[in-house]
Amino acid sequence: MASESSMTQTIYFVAAVVAATVLAGTMLTLSYQAAETMRDGSTSFSNQAQTDIVIINDPREVPIVGGAISIYAKNVGATILDPFQSTVFLDGQAMSNLTFSNLPGHSWKPGEVLEIRFAATLAPGDHALKVVTENGISATITFRVVA
């Protein structure tokens, strides 16, 4: 009888050790994933905090030559940006076939002015143009086209 009791206690002990090991492994995995999520979030926030651009066009004289609009944007932040990951919106519509000039290499470094050109047909009146960087920071300009 004592041997059956001892065997039962051993089985319960082994089951408790296995359950504790599984629980500890699960908690360790969850803790690691939470730490990774916080690190990624802080890196993203840091990049956004260090990113800033301005559109330096004169809103009274936006260059439109042969249906091509030229926008000049300056990287005034501390982050190197990828201009090919930028999006340009004209009156809320995303523009395609963007051409970048004044770009030595494929990066947009702090202090550099980027010329962005794209084709669009503009009716006379007020228009809004927005340039959005790869991490969501944007600059907007409103301008008027006169007939």
Protein Blocks (a to p, Z undefined) as FASTA:
>chain_A
ZZmmmmmmmmmmmmmmmmmmmmmmmmmmmmmmmmmmmmmmmmmmmmmmmgccddfbdfkl
ccceehiacdddddfbfbdcdfklpccdeehiacehiacehiehjbdcehiacddddddd
ddedddddddddfkopacdddddddZZ
